[in-house]
């Protein structure tokens, strides 16, 4: 375990963060920059947005405003300007959601999420394959008698995908990390449950590693009900190559996202809780190929700052999504941060209005700029709307 007792705390970076306020749902910006909201009278959220080869974007989330049940898994296909090409809902009478929709190199999409409407247990993982027009080609549920959640998925280099999440169906009611490798027809190639009996250990995010294998991040329970960031490198067959935990020094450290870097290591987005309050700070660090920590930075101020997603940028730097309560106009604003390869701030922006606004993901777009997903109660049609932001290189949408 890597334990950090003292670390740089560049709160000044956030203190000087330029305020950026989003305009209305159809506000136009510089060429290629825009924002859109999607939803109805109830709560609707976007959990992930990704570019689609050939142009446009695919959004995964959940909707209470349409579909068959209380909430349904929701997939929206957008064109390059954010116009809706089609949308699909999946679900039954209870809670269903989509965590991610991954474009498939040969066409179509994998949709990964969870359902409480069907399956063997209380919550089951769900994987759906769609064609380019959103028609269902196949659908499978995964799980046992308890709560089994699929939280992340990555395309596998040899086809198919790998899925990560948590399960409490296999041990003593505690969570274990749950990794499943599927081929392109939905057949299970291998499945791994990783954890310590009697403790909560889970995977929040998984990525494919160039050159082979996979890496996942989450957190593991330690003594005294504390948690550490947990990173595990797997081979192509699911064998553990290495497993490491990282402790900032407080009560709670949670790994949210991990991605390979251009230099052969990894970038980590996490959060950490120091002291007895509930005000988490954002924690960013790099790892080499063997899990040894490089530089690390903590971003925070008086209230809560959380990270949700990390992505490498073409220039060797990084971009992050999250939420801030310390800066911006509303009760909570979406937060987007860009760093250079050495972890130095390029820009950081709170985005939102007077309500609750949340940044769920952000990735670079071929041709420049970024695409981000989240949810907003500051604008839109209902209590909370799915929110998609097309940003320029400086993080602006207008």
C-alpha positions as CSV (number, residue, x, y, z in Angstrom):
1,X,0.0,0.0,0.0
2,X,1.2,3.5,-0.9
3,X,0.5,5.9,2.0
4,X,0.9,9.6,1.6
5,X,1.5,11.6,4.8
6,X,2.2,15.0,3.2
7,X,1.4,16.2,-0.2
8,X,1.1,19.4,-2.2
9,X,-2.3,21.1,-1.8
10,X,-2.8,23.6,-4.6
11,X,-6.1,25.0,-3.4
12,X,-5.0,28.3,-4.9
13,X,-5.5,26.7,-8.3
14,X,-9.2,26.3,-7.6
15,X,-9.4,29.7,-5.9
16,X,-8.3,31.4,-9.1
17,X,-10.5,29.2,-11.2
18,X,-12.4,31.3,-13.8
19,X,-16.1,31.3,-13.4
20,X,-18.0,30.0,-16.4
21,X,-21.7,29.9,-16.5
22,X,-23.6,27.9,-19.1
23,X,-26.3,29.7,-21.1
24,X,-29.6,28.3,-22.2
25,X,-30.0,24.7,-23.5
26,X,-29.4,25.7,-27.2
27,X,-26.6,28.3,-26.6
28,X,-24.1,28.4,-29.5
29,X,-20.4,29.1,-29.1
30,X,-17.4,29.1,-31.3
31,X,-17.3,26.7,-34.1
32,X,-18.1,23.2,-32.8
33,X,-19.1,24.3,-29.3
34,X,-22.6,23.9,-27.9
35,X,-24.7,22.5,-25.1
36,X,-28.0,20.5,-25.1
37,X,-30.4,19.2,-22.5
38,X,-32.6,16.2,-22.9
39,X,-35.5,15.0,-20.8
40,X,-39.1,15.4,-19.7
41,X,-40.9,16.4,-16.5
42,X,-39.1,14.0,-14.2
43,X,-35.5,13.1,-13.5
44,X,-33.3,12.3,-16.5
45,X,-29.5,11.9,-16.5
46,X,-26.6,11.3,-18.8
47,X,-23.9,9.1,-17.3
48,X,-21.5,8.9,-20.3
49,X,-21.0,10.4,-23.8
50,X,-18.5,9.1,-26.4
51,X,-17.6,10.1,-30.0
52,X,-18.8,7.8,-32.7
53,X,-16.5,6.9,-35.6
54,X,-17.7,8.7,-38.6
55,X,-19.2,11.6,-36.5
56,X,-21.6,12.4,-33.8
57,X,-21.9,11.0,-30.3
58,X,-23.6,8.2,-28.2
59,X,-25.1,9.0,-24.8
60,X,-25.9,6.5,-22.0
61,X,-28.0,7.3,-19.0
62,X,-31.4,6.8,-17.4
63,X,-34.8,8.4,-17.7
64,X,-37.9,8.7,-15.4
65,X,-39.8,10.7,-18.0
66,X,-40.3,7.9,-20.6
67,X,-40.1,4.2,-20.9
68,X,-41.8,1.3,-19.1
69,X,-41.0,1.7,-15.4
70,X,-39.9,4.0,-12.6
71,X,-36.6,4.6,-14.5
72,X,-35.4,3.1,-17.7
73,X,-31.9,2.6,-19.3
74,X,-31.7,5.3,-21.9
75,X,-29.5,5.6,-25.0
76,X,-29.4,8.7,-27.3
77,X,-27.6,9.0,-30.7
78,X,-26.6,12.5,-31.5
79,X,-25.2,14.1,-34.7
80,X,-22.1,16.3,-34.6
81,X,-24.2,19.4,-33.6
82,X,-26.0,17.7,-30.8
83,X,-29.2,17.0,-32.7
84,X,-31.0,13.8,-31.7
85,X,-30.9,11.1,-34.4
86,X,-32.7,8.4,-32.3
87,X,-33.2,7.3,-28.7
88,X,-34.0,4.0,-27.1
89,X,-35.2,3.0,-23.6
90,X,-34.7,-0.4,-22.0
91,X,-36.4,-1.7,-18.8
92,X,-39.4,-2.9,-17.0
93,X,-41.5,-1.7,-14.0
94,X,-38.6,-1.0,-11.6
95,X,-35.3,0.8,-11.7
96,X,-33.1,0.3,-14.8
97,X,-30.1,2.3,-16.0
98,X,-27.3,2.5,-18.6
99,X,-23.8,3.2,-17.3
100,X,-22.1,3.4,-20.7
101,X,-22.7,2.9,-24.5
102,X,-19.5,1.9,-26.3
103,X,-19.2,2.2,-30.1
104,X,-18.1,-1.0,-31.8
105,X,-15.3,-0.6,-34.4
106,X,-17.3,-2.6,-37.0
107,X,-20.6,-0.7,-36.2
108,X,-23.2,-0.6,-33.6
109,X,-22.9,-0.2,-29.8
110,X,-22.6,-2.2,-26.6
111,X,-24.8,-0.8,-23.8
112,X,-23.9,-1.8,-20.3
113,X,-26.1,-1.1,-17.3
114,X,-28.3,-2.6,-14.5
115,X,-31.8,-3.8,-14.0
116,X,-34.1,-4.3,-11.0
117,X,-37.0,-5.3,-13.3
118,X,-35.7,-8.7,-14.4
119,X,-33.0,-11.3,-13.7
120,X,-32.0,-13.7,-10.9
121,X,-31.4,-11.3,-8.0
122,X,-32.3,-7.9,-6.6
123,X,-30.1,-6.1,-9.2
124,X,-28.6,-7.7,-12.2
125,X,-26.1,-6.5,-14.8
126,X,-27.3,-5.9,-18.3
127,X,-25.5,-5.9,-21.6
128,X,-27.3,-5.0,-24.9
129,X,-25.9,-5.0,-28.4
130,X,-27.4,-2.4,-30.8
131,X,-27.0,-1.9,-34.5
132,X,-26.2,1.6,-35.9
133,X,-29.9,2.5,-35.9
134,X,-30.4,1.4,-32.2
135,X,-32.2,-1.9,-33.0
136,X,-31.5,-4.6,-30.4
137,X,-29.4,-7.5,-31.7
138,X,-29.1,-9.3,-28.4
139,X,-29.4,-8.8,-24.7
140,X,-28.1,-10.7,-21.7
141,X,-28.5,-10.4,-17.9
142,X,-25.8,-11.3,-15.5
143,X,-26.0,-11.9,-11.8
144,X,-27.1,-14.2,-9.0
145,X,-29.2,-13.9,-5.9
146,X,-28.0,-10.6,-4.5
147,X,-27.1,-7.1,-5.9
148,X,-24.8,-7.3,-8.9
149,X,-23.9,-4.0,-10.6
150,X,-22.1,-3.3,-13.8
151,X,-20.5,0.1,-13.6
152,X,-18.0,0.3,-16.4
153,X,-17.0,-1.3,-19.7
154,X,-14.2,-1.2,-22.2
155,X,-13.9,-2.6,-25.7
156,X,-11.4,-5.5,-25.8
157,X,-8.6,-5.3,-28.4
158,X,-9.5,-8.7,-29.8
159,X,-13.2,-8.0,-30.0
160,X,-16.0,-8.1,-27.5
161,X,-15.8,-6.2,-24.2
162,X,-14.8,-6.4,-20.6
163,X,-17.1,-5.2,-17.8
164,X,-16.4,-4.2,-14.3
165,X,-18.6,-3.6,-11.2
166,X,-19.5,-5.1,-7.9
167,X,-21.3,-8.2,-6.6
168,X,-22.5,-9.3,-3.1
169,X,-24.0,-12.5,-4.4
170,X,-20.9,-14.7,-3.9
171,X,-19.7,-14.2,-0.3
172,X,-21.1,-12.9,3.0
173,X,-23.2,-9.9,1.9
174,X,-20.1,-7.7,1.4
175,X,-19.2,-6.4,-2.1
176,X,-16.4,-7.9,-4.2
177,X,-15.0,-6.5,-7.5
178,X,-16.7,-8.3,-10.4
179,X,-15.0,-8.5,-13.8
180,X,-16.5,-10.3,-16.9
181,X,-15.0,-10.7,-20.3
182,X,-17.5,-11.2,-23.1
183,X,-17.1,-11.9,-26.8
184,X,-18.9,-10.1,-29.5
185,X,-22.0,-12.4,-29.2
186,X,-22.3,-11.9,-25.5
187,X,-20.8,-15.2,-24.5
188,X,-18.8,-15.2,-21.2
189,X,-15.1,-16.0,-21.9
190,X,-14.1,-15.6,-18.2
191,X,-15.4,-14.1,-15.0
192,X,-13.5,-13.0,-11.9
193,X,-14.6,-12.1,-8.4
194,X,-11.8,-10.4,-6.5
195,X,-11.9,-9.3,-2.9
196,X,-11.4,-10.2,0.8
197,X,-14.1,-12.0,2.7
198,X,-15.8,-9.7,5.2
199,X,-14.8,-6.5,3.6
200,X,-16.2,-4.3,0.8
201,X,-14.0,-4.3,-2.3
202,X,-15.4,-3.0,-5.6
203,X,-14.4,-1.9,-9.1
204,X,-15.7,1.5,-10.4
205,X,-14.0,1.7,-13.7
206,X,-12.1,-0.5,-16.2
207,X,-9.9,0.2,-19.2
208,X,-8.1,-1.9,-21.8
209,X,-4.3,-1.6,-21.7
210,X,-2.3,-1.1,-24.9
211,X,-0.2,-4.2,-25.5
212,X,-2.7,-6.5,-23.7
213,X,-4.7,-6.9,-20.6
214,X,-6.9,-4.6,-18.5
215,X,-6.7,-2.4,-15.5
216,X,-9.5,-1.5,-13.0
217,X,-9.9,1.0,-10.2
218,X,-12.2,1.2,-7.2
219,X,-11.6,1.0,-3.5
220,X,-11.1,-1.6,-0.8
221,X,-12.1,-1.6,2.8
222,X,-9.4,-1.5,5.4
223,X,-9.3,-1.6,9.2
224,X,-11.7,0.7,11.0
225,X,-14.2,0.9,8.1
226,X,-11.8,3.1,6.1
227,X,-11.2,2.7,2.4
228,X,-8.2,3.0,0.1
229,X,-8.0,3.6,-3.6
230,X,-7.5,0.2,-5.2
231,X,-5.9,-0.5,-8.6
232,X,-5.6,-4.0,-10.2
233,X,-3.8,-4.9,-13.4
234,X,-5.2,-8.0,-15.2
235,X,-3.8,-10.2,-18.0
236,X,-5.9,-11.0,-21.1
237,X,-7.3,-14.0,-19.3
238,X,-8.1,-12.2,-16.1
239,X,-5.1,-13.3,-14.1
240,X,-3.9,-10.6,-11.5
241,X,-0.6,-9.1,-12.7
242,X,-0.4,-6.7,-9.8
243,X,-2.7,-5.2,-7.2
244,X,-1.9,-2.0,-5.2
245,X,-3.8,0.3,-2.9
246,X,-3.2,4.0,-2.3
247,X,-3.9,6.0,0.9
248,X,-3.9,9.8,1.1
249,X,-3.9,9.6,4.9
250,X,-7.5,10.2,5.7
251,X,-10.6,8.1,6.4
252,X,-11.9,7.5,2.9
253,X,-10.1,7.3,-0.4
254,X,-12.0,6.2,-3.5
255,X,-10.8,5.5,-7.0
256,X,-13.2,6.7,-9.7
257,X,-11.5,6.4,-13.1
258,X,-8.2,5.2,-14.6
259,X,-6.9,5.4,-18.2
260,X,-3.6,4.5,-19.9
261,X,-1.3,7.4,-20.7
262,X,0.7,8.1,-23.8
263,X,3.9,7.2,-21.9
264,X,2.9,3.7,-20.9
265,X,1.6,4.5,-17.4
266,X,-1.8,5.4,-16.1
267,X,-3.7,8.5,-14.9
268,X,-6.0,8.2,-11.9
269,X,-9.0,10.3,-10.8
270,X,-10.0,9.7,-7.2
271,X,-11.3,11.6,-4.1
272,X,-10.3,11.7,-0.5
273,X,-11.9,12.6,2.8
274,X,-9.7,14.2,5.4
275,X,-11.1,14.7,8.9
276,X,-14.5,14.1,10.3
277,X,-16.7,16.1,7.8
278,X,-18.2,15.1,4.5
279,X,-16.3,17.5,2.2
280,X,-14.3,15.3,-0.2
281,X,-11.4,16.7,-2.2
282,X,-10.4,15.7,-5.7
283,X,-7.2,13.7,-5.9
284,X,-5.3,13.1,-9.1
285,X,-2.1,11.0,-9.6
286,X,-0.1,9.1,-12.1
287,X,1.2,5.5,-12.0
288,X,3.9,3.8,-14.0
289,X,3.3,0.5,-15.7
290,X,3.9,-1.4,-12.5
291,X,1.7,0.8,-10.3
292,X,4.3,3.0,-8.7
293,X,3.0,6.5,-8.1
294,X,4.5,9.4,-10.0
295,X,3.2,13.0,-9.4
296,X,0.0,13.6,-7.5
297,X,-2.1,16.6,-6.7
298,X,-5.1,17.3,-4.5
299,X,-7.7,20.0,-5.5
300,X,-10.1,21.3,-2.9
301,X,-11.4,24.3,-0.9
302,X,-14.0,24.8,1.8
303,X,-16.7,22.5,0.5
304,X,-16.9,19.3,-1.6
305,X,-15.0,18.7,-4.8
306,X,-15.4,15.2,-6.5
307,X,-14.0,13.7,-9.6
308,X,-15.9,11.3,-11.8
309,X,-13.8,10.7,-15.0
310,X,-10.3,11.0,-16.3
311,X,-9.1,11.0,-20.0
312,X,-5.7,11.5,-21.7
313,X,-5.5,14.4,-24.2
314,X,-3.6,14.2,-27.5
315,X,-0.8,16.5,-26.3
316,X,0.0,14.1,-23.4
317,X,-2.0,15.9,-20.8
318,X,-5.3,15.1,-19.1
319,X,-8.9,16.2,-18.7
320,X,-11.3,15.5,-15.8
321,X,-14.9,15.8,-15.0
322,X,-16.6,16.2,-11.6
323,X,-18.6,18.4,-9.3
324,X,-17.7,21.4,-7.0
325,X,-19.6,23.0,-4.2
326,X,-16.9,25.6,-3.5
327,X,-17.0,27.5,-6.8
328,X,-19.6,28.5,-9.3
329,X,-23.0,30.0,-9.1
330,X,-25.3,27.2,-7.8
331,X,-25.6,24.8,-4.9
332,X,-23.2,22.5,-6.9
333,X,-21.7,23.0,-10.3
334,X,-20.2,20.6,-12.8
335,X,-16.4,20.9,-12.8
336,X,-14.0,20.3,-15.6
337,X,-10.2,20.4,-15.2
338,X,-7.4,20.2,-17.8
339,X,-3.8,19.5,-16.7
340,X,-0.6,19.2,-18.7
341,X,1.6,16.0,-18.7
342,X,3.3,17.1,-15.4
343,X,0.1,17.8,-13.6
344,X,0.1,21.6,-13.9
345,X,-3.2,23.4,-14.3
346,X,-4.1,24.6,-17.8
347,X,-7.7,25.5,-17.0
348,X,-10.5,24.6,-14.6
349,X,-14.1,25.6,-15.0
350,X,-17.2,25.3,-12.9
351,X,-20.2,25.1,-15.2
352,X,-23.8,25.5,-14.2
353,X,-26.7,27.7,-12.9
354,X,-28.4,28.1,-9.6
355,X,-29.4,24.5,-9.0
356,X,-27.6,21.2,-8.8
357,X,-25.3,20.5,-11.8
358,X,-23.1,17.5,-12.2
359,X,-20.3,16.5,-14.6
360,X,-20.2,12.7,-15.2
361,X,-17.7,12.3,-18.0
362,X,-15.5,14.1,-20.5
363,X,-13.3,12.9,-23.4
364,X,-11.4,14.5,-26.3
365,X,-13.2,14.7,-29.7
366,X,-11.3,13.9,-32.9
367,X,-10.6,17.2,-34.5
368,X,-10.3,19.2,-31.3
369,X,-12.2,20.1,-28.1
370,X,-14.1,17.9,-25.8
371,X,-17.5,16.3,-25.2
372,X,-18.9,16.1,-21.7
373,X,-22.0,14.5,-20.1
374,X,-23.8,15.1,-16.9
375,X,-27.1,16.3,-15.4
376,X,-28.6,19.6,-14.5
377,X,-31.5,21.0,-12.4
378,X,-30.7,24.6,-13.5
379,X,-32.2,24.3,-16.9
380,X,-34.2,22.0,-19.1
381,X,-37.7,20.5,-19.1
382,X,-37.9,18.8,-15.7
383,X,-36.6,18.2,-12.2
384,X,-33.3,17.1,-13.7
385,X,-32.2,16.8,-17.3
386,X,-29.5,14.9,-19.2
387,X,-26.9,17.5,-20.1
388,X,-24.4,17.3,-23.0
389,X,-21.6,19.9,-23.5
390,X,-19.4,20.3,-26.6
391,X,-16.4,22.3,-25.5
392,X,-13.6,24.0,-27.3
393,X,-9.9,23.5,-26.5
394,X,-10.2,26.0,-23.6
395,X,-13.3,24.3,-22.1
396,X,-15.7,27.0,-23.3
397,X,-19.2,26.3,-24.7
398,X,-19.9,29.9,-25.7
